[in-house]
């Protein structure tokens, strides 16, 4: 399982599938409010990077050369539900569709304590009740651009 410190540098890196095939470029990281841990990443996919796909990153690993490998297949990402987050969060229905698509049975609408509240994360609007995923804004230092 990746920690917040692990994923802070992933924005802009290349994501590859379990076979090493390129999926796309990592754009945003989403934390699970229930656990406080990184759960999904949005990845710019398609010929010109115009599509955005959510990919689970719980068991992702750095493989060197600014590449992150995830234990899913490129085709599974390609077939994932198209979910465009409006601002910072998804709806509970969108989240459920993503969990189900990736064969994850551990989804439930979260109603507990938000484990991300003490992380000093940027907040541009209030939380939607029951939504587990929270976008984590990574500010890239100017010398890395």
N, C-alpha and C positions, 0 to 999 in steps of 0.2 A: 504494500500500500504506500502510495506517495504522500509526502507531507507537504504542507504549504511552502516550506523552504525549498523542497525539491522542484516544485513547478513554477516558482517565481521567475525563472529564466527561460521558460519554454516558449513564450510568445515569439512568433516569427520563425520557430524551428520547424523542420520537416517532420511530419508524422508518417510512419510506414506501418503496414499491416504485419501480421505474424510471419508472412513469407518474405517480407522486405520490400513489397511493392508500395510505391508512394501513394498515400491517400491525399495529402494536401499540406497546407501551412497552418500551424496552430495560431489561432486568433485570440480566443478568450478562454479563461478557466472558470468553471463553476464549482462552488463548494456546496457540500451537503450540510444544510443547517442542522440536521439531526446529529451528525457526527463531527462537524467542523472540518472535515477532510476534503481534499480535491476529489471530485466525482466524475465530472464530464469536462471536455474541452470542445469548443467550437473550432471547426477546421474549414478553411477556405478550400473548396474543391472545384472540380470542373476545369475545362480548358483554360479559361481566363480567371479562375478563382472567384467566379461570380456567385457560386452556391455556397451556403453555409450548412455544415452537417455537425450534429452533436455526436461525440464519440466518448464512450466510457474510458476513463484513464486510471481506474483503481489499480490495475495490475500492469500499468505502462512502465517502461524502463528506458533510460537513456542508453543509446548504443554508440555514442560518440559522434563526432562531426556534426553537431547540432541536429541530431536525429533522435526521435522518440518512437519506440516500437510499442504497439498496442496488440493485445491478444485477440483481435477480431480480424475478419477478412475485409478487403477493400470492397468487395461486392455487397457485404452486409452494410457497410457505411453508405454505399451508393443507394441501397434500397431503404435506408432509414427514413422514417417520417420527416418530411420537411417542416421544420419548426423554426419560425422566425421570432425570436424573443422581442417583445415590444418593450424596449428599454432594458430593464435589468432582470426581469424574471419571466418564467414561463407560467402557463396555467397548470393546475393540477392534472387536467386531461392530457396536455402536451407531455408532461413529465411521465405520466403513466404509460403513454404510447411509447416513449423512448425506452423505459425500463423493460416493457414487454418485448419490444423489437429486439433488444439485445439479450433476451432470455434471462433477465434478472428477476427473480421472484421476491426480492427484498424490498419492494416498493410499498409504501403505505403513505397516505396523506399525513404529513407530519403536523403534530399539534403540541409538541413539547417545547422545551427551552431551546432557544436559538444559540447553538454552540459557536456561532460566528460573531456574536454581538461584541465580544471583548477583543476582537482582532483589529480594531481601528481600520476598518475597510471603508472605502468611499461609499457614500449612500446618497443617491440622487432622488429617491422616492421611497415611501414607506413600504414595508413588506406586505405581500399578499398572504392572507391567512391560509395555511395549509400547503404552501409552496415550499418544497424542500431545497431546491437549487437557488443559489445566490451567486451572482456574477462577482468575480474577484478581479478588480482593476489593478493591472500591473503597470507601473510607470517605468518605462525603459529609459535608462540614463542616456543623455545626449551623445556620449562617446560611443554607444553601441549601435546607433542608427546608421 
